[in-house]
Amino acid sequence: MAKITYIEFSGAEHVVDVASGLTVMEGARDNNVPGIEADCGGACACSTCHIYLDPAWVGKVPAKDAMEEDMLDFAYEPSPERSRLSCQMKVTDALEGLIVHIPEKQI
């Protein structure tokens, strides 16, 4: 279990406990966090679960694979350093305290 903070574009924060083995996207979806649409259900076939890592977490999470990198090209205003697809981030104890920012919109 890891406590993850999701910050909406408006600044509203949602702090939720997400079970290990789920994804950051599933944690948002299961806790009704607005702004993460997850249209493909976590198949890495869209970019509607795009998030920005908080700057303090850049370099502390597992690297993106090539498929995630390719899908991020379709995200709204991707950041080379901070953008991730939340469906591709498995929750482990190492993500305790993770902070992610939700973009203004998903495309």
N, C-alpha and C positions, 0 to 999 in steps of 0.2 A: 504494500500500500504506500502511496506517495501523495503528499499534499501538493496540489498544483494550483497556481493562481492564473486565471484567465482574465486578461484586461481588455474590455471592449474598447473600440475606437473612441467612444464617448468618455472613457476613463472609469466606467463602472467595473468593479472587480468581483470576481466569483472565485472563491477559494473552496476547492472540493478535494475530497479523498478519492483517489482513483486506484483500483485494485491492480496489483502487479499482473502483467500478462495482457492487460487491455492496452489500447493505444491512447495517446493524448486526445485524439479525435473522439474515441468512444467515451472517454471521460466527459468531454464537453457535451456530446449528444445525450448521454444518459442522465446528465444533470441540467439539461435544458439551458445550456449556455448559448446565448444568441450570437450569431455571426459566423458560426461554423456550420455550413450547410451539408457537407459530406454527401453530395449527390450520388457518387458511385459506391457509397457504402464502405469505403476503405480499400478499394481495389487498385489504388494509384492510377486511376483512369481519368481523373479530372484534377482541378486545382481548387475545389470549393471548400477545402479544409485548411487552406493556407494560413499560416501564423508566422509571426516574427518572434524569434527568441529574444528574451530580454538580453541586453548587452552583457550582463554578468554571466550568462549561460553559454555564450558563444565559445566553442572549443571544449565545452564540458559534456557535450552529448555525442553519441555515435555519429559518424560521418554519413552524409547522404550517399545513396547508391546512384548509379547512372539513370535508372528509371525515374526516380524522384527528381533528380536534377533536370531531366527532360521535361517532366510535367510542370515544374516550376516556371518554365518559359511561358506558360499560359496563365499564370497567376497575376493578380492585380498588383502592380508596382512591386515586383520581387526585389529583394535585397540579396546580393550575392553572399553576404556573410550571415544574415539573420533569418532569411526565409526558410521555412520547412513546410512539408505537408504533414499535418498532425496525425494522419492515418498511418504514416510510416515510422512513427516514434513509439516504440513499445515502452510501457511503463515498467520501471524496476525501482528498487529502493534507492538506486543512485540518482533518480530524478526527484527525490524528496526536496520540496521547496522550489521546484521549477516555476518560472514565470514566463508566460507567453502573452504576446499582444496580438489582438485580432485586427486585421486590416479594415479600412473603411468599408470595403465591399468585397464580395467574392465574385469571380467571373468564371 
